[in-house]
Amino acid sequence: MAPMQPFTTQFTLSREYLAECYDQSSLYGKSVKPNYLFPILMLAAGTGTLLYTEQPKVLGYILVAFALLELLHIRFRRAWWLARQMLGKSANSEVTLTIDDERITTQSDHAHTTLLWSDIEQVVDTELGLILITKSSGQHYLSKSLFPDGLVEKIKDRAASARA
């Protein structure tokens, strides 16, 4: 395979970038479908404790409160994830992305990540970006808006040849 021309760019971890990251990655994550069973069972246990026992009602109220909190978490998980990211120290920081023959590197004042091509198990091509799935089941999202024409295909080809 011909050597890859090194590519470097900078971008900001803005709310818009993070929202794109969540929207594009959420379909390929571990918990694509929300788990309603847990909060429903907690709600049933709390309600049962409140209605059918003579014990103090604190346990029942706590179970019902946790069930409602979990249902809110499921309903607003995108907003909750974005809020957590925006409260983190990496929010709105400049990130330098470097892609070369050996690795993909992202570096900011707060984090440094290096992915060797041999560590990338799969490249998922979404509408707006690439999800790099590593052998340790980690996911890394890169927006296609960062890349010049043709680089997306080179990334997919390079990852495929490293797996072979």
C-alpha positions as CSV (number, residue, x, y, z in Angstrom):
1,M,0.0,0.0,0.0
2,A,1.3,3.5,-0.8
3,P,2.3,5.6,2.1
4,M,-0.4,7.9,3.5
5,Q,0.4,11.6,3.3
6,P,0.3,13.0,6.9
7,F,-2.8,15.1,7.6
8,T,-3.2,17.6,10.4
9,T,-6.1,19.8,11.3
10,Q,-7.6,21.6,14.3
11,F,-11.2,21.8,15.5
12,T,-13.1,22.9,18.5
13,L,-15.0,20.5,20.8
14,S,-18.1,22.7,20.5
15,R,-21.6,21.8,21.5
16,E,-22.4,21.4,17.8
17,Y,-19.5,18.9,17.2
18,L,-20.4,17.0,20.4
19,A,-24.1,16.8,19.3
20,E,-23.1,15.5,15.9
21,C,-20.9,12.9,17.7
22,Y,-23.8,11.7,19.9
23,D,-26.3,11.6,17.1
24,Q,-24.1,9.7,14.7
25,S,-22.7,7.3,17.3
26,S,-25.8,6.6,19.3
27,L,-27.1,4.1,16.7
28,Y,-23.9,2.0,17.0
29,G,-23.5,2.1,20.8
30,K,-23.9,-0.7,23.3
31,S,-27.3,0.6,24.5
32,V,-29.1,1.5,21.4
33,K,-32.5,0.5,22.8
34,P,-33.3,2.0,26.2
35,N,-33.9,-0.5,29.0
36,Y,-37.3,0.3,30.4
37,L,-37.5,-3.0,32.4
38,F,-35.3,-1.8,35.3
39,P,-37.3,1.4,36.0
40,I,-40.6,-0.4,35.6
41,L,-39.6,-3.1,38.0
42,M,-38.4,-0.4,40.5
43,L,-41.7,1.5,40.1
44,A,-43.7,-1.7,40.7
45,A,-41.6,-2.7,43.7
46,G,-41.9,0.8,45.2
47,T,-45.7,0.9,44.6
48,G,-46.1,-2.5,46.0
49,T,-44.1,-1.5,49.1
50,L,-46.3,1.6,49.5
51,L,-49.6,-0.3,49.1
52,Y,-49.1,-3.7,50.6
53,T,-46.8,-3.3,53.6
54,E,-47.3,-1.7,57.0
55,Q,-43.6,-0.8,57.3
56,P,-42.5,2.8,57.1
57,K,-43.1,4.2,53.6
58,V,-39.5,5.6,53.1
59,L,-38.3,2.6,51.1
60,G,-41.3,2.7,48.8
61,Y,-40.9,6.5,48.1
62,I,-37.2,6.0,47.4
63,L,-37.8,3.2,44.9
64,V,-40.5,5.3,43.2
65,A,-38.2,8.3,43.1
66,F,-35.3,6.3,41.6
67,A,-37.7,4.8,39.0
68,L,-38.9,8.2,37.9
69,L,-35.3,9.5,37.9
70,E,-34.3,6.6,35.7
71,L,-37.2,7.2,33.3
72,L,-36.2,10.9,33.0
73,H,-32.6,9.8,32.3
74,I,-33.8,7.5,29.5
75,R,-36.1,10.3,28.1
76,F,-33.4,13.0,28.2
77,R,-30.2,11.0,27.7
78,R,-29.0,13.1,24.7
79,A,-29.4,16.3,26.6
80,W,-27.9,14.8,29.7
81,W,-24.9,13.5,27.8
82,L,-24.4,16.9,26.1
83,A,-24.7,18.7,29.4
84,R,-22.1,16.4,31.0
85,Q,-19.7,17.0,28.1
86,M,-20.2,20.7,28.1
87,L,-19.4,20.8,31.9
88,G,-16.2,18.9,31.4
89,K,-12.9,20.6,31.1
90,S,-12.5,19.6,27.4
91,A,-15.5,21.5,26.3
92,N,-14.8,24.2,23.8
93,S,-11.1,23.3,23.7
94,E,-9.0,23.2,20.6
95,V,-8.1,19.7,19.4
96,T,-5.4,18.8,17.0
97,L,-6.1,15.8,14.8
98,T,-3.1,14.1,13.1
99,I,-3.4,11.1,10.7
100,D,-0.4,9.4,9.3
101,D,0.9,5.9,8.3
102,E,1.1,4.6,11.8
103,R,-1.7,6.2,13.8
104,I,-4.5,8.6,14.4
105,T,-3.8,11.1,17.2
106,T,-6.0,13.7,18.9
107,Q,-4.4,16.1,21.3
108,S,-5.8,19.0,23.4
109,D,-4.7,20.7,26.6
110,H,-6.7,18.1,28.5
111,A,-6.4,14.8,26.6
112,H,-4.1,12.9,24.3
113,T,-5.4,9.9,22.4
114,T,-3.4,7.7,20.0
115,L,-5.0,4.9,17.9
116,L,-2.7,2.7,16.1
117,W,-4.1,1.4,12.8
118,S,-3.7,-2.2,14.1
119,D,-6.0,-1.3,17.1
120,I,-8.9,-0.3,14.9
121,E,-11.2,-3.3,14.4
122,Q,-13.9,-1.6,12.4
123,V,-14.6,1.7,10.7
124,V,-18.3,2.6,10.5
125,D,-19.1,5.1,7.8
126,T,-22.1,7.2,9.0
127,E,-23.8,10.0,7.1
128,L,-21.7,12.8,8.7
129,G,-18.6,11.0,10.1
130,L,-16.6,7.9,10.9
131,I,-16.8,5.8,14.0
132,L,-13.6,4.0,14.7
133,I,-14.2,0.9,16.8
134,T,-11.2,-0.4,18.6
135,K,-10.3,-4.0,19.7
136,S,-11.1,-2.9,23.3
137,S,-14.6,-2.0,22.1
138,G,-14.0,1.7,22.5
139,Q,-15.6,4.1,20.0
140,H,-14.0,7.2,18.6
141,Y,-15.9,9.6,16.3
142,L,-14.4,11.8,13.6
143,S,-16.6,14.2,11.6
144,K,-16.2,14.0,7.9
145,S,-16.3,17.8,7.8
146,L,-12.7,17.8,9.1
147,F,-11.4,15.9,6.1
148,P,-10.5,17.0,2.5
149,D,-11.9,15.0,-0.4
150,G,-10.6,11.4,-0.6
151,L,-9.2,11.2,2.9
152,V,-12.3,9.2,4.2
153,E,-11.6,6.5,1.7
154,K,-7.9,6.4,2.6
155,I,-8.8,6.1,6.3
156,K,-11.1,3.2,5.5
157,D,-8.6,1.5,3.3
158,R,-5.7,2.0,5.7
159,A,-7.8,0.5,8.6
160,A,-8.8,-2.5,6.4
161,S,-5.3,-3.2,5.3
162,A,-4.0,-3.1,9.0
163,R,-6.6,-5.7,9.9
164,A,-5.6,-8.0,7.1
